[in-house]
Amino acid sequence: MIEIQVLEMEAGAAAGSIAKRTTSGPAAHFALPLLRLVLIVHCAALLAQPSFAGEFLSGTDGVVKFHEWTAWAILALGLLQIAAVVAAMRPQIVSWWMLIGSIFILLAEILQAGTGYARFLRVHVPLGVVIFGAVLLQTISVFRLRRAP
């Protein structure tokens, strides 16, 4: 069995007070690696998008299809990430904040796809940067979770 140590702030506690919660069992064994994998693939897909867009802007027309397909894959990964977060919430590996953040990221990705199809680049480009940063921060936070000794 794998035990995972989760640190979180206690509600109503003084600032800096952290409670340790240890979870174990088959759900903990499965949920954390799944969430990490989904987040890594999500980051990789988000990282590929600017390169496809750059190729398109440099005059290669065929690459815009890869940009579109990757956008649909990113939306699917956003849904998969929400499912993985819910699975990780059951053994109390992650908090509600990860779920709320994942939902907002999916909503931003839907807006991102819409602004891309509408060619509204003044929103499309900066929003892509914000989405990548948010998913990267989530990935870092999930990899900072430690297994209990």
Helices and strands as residue ranges (DSSP letters): E 3-9, E 18-24, H 26-57, H 63-89, H 96-117, H 121-143, E 146-147
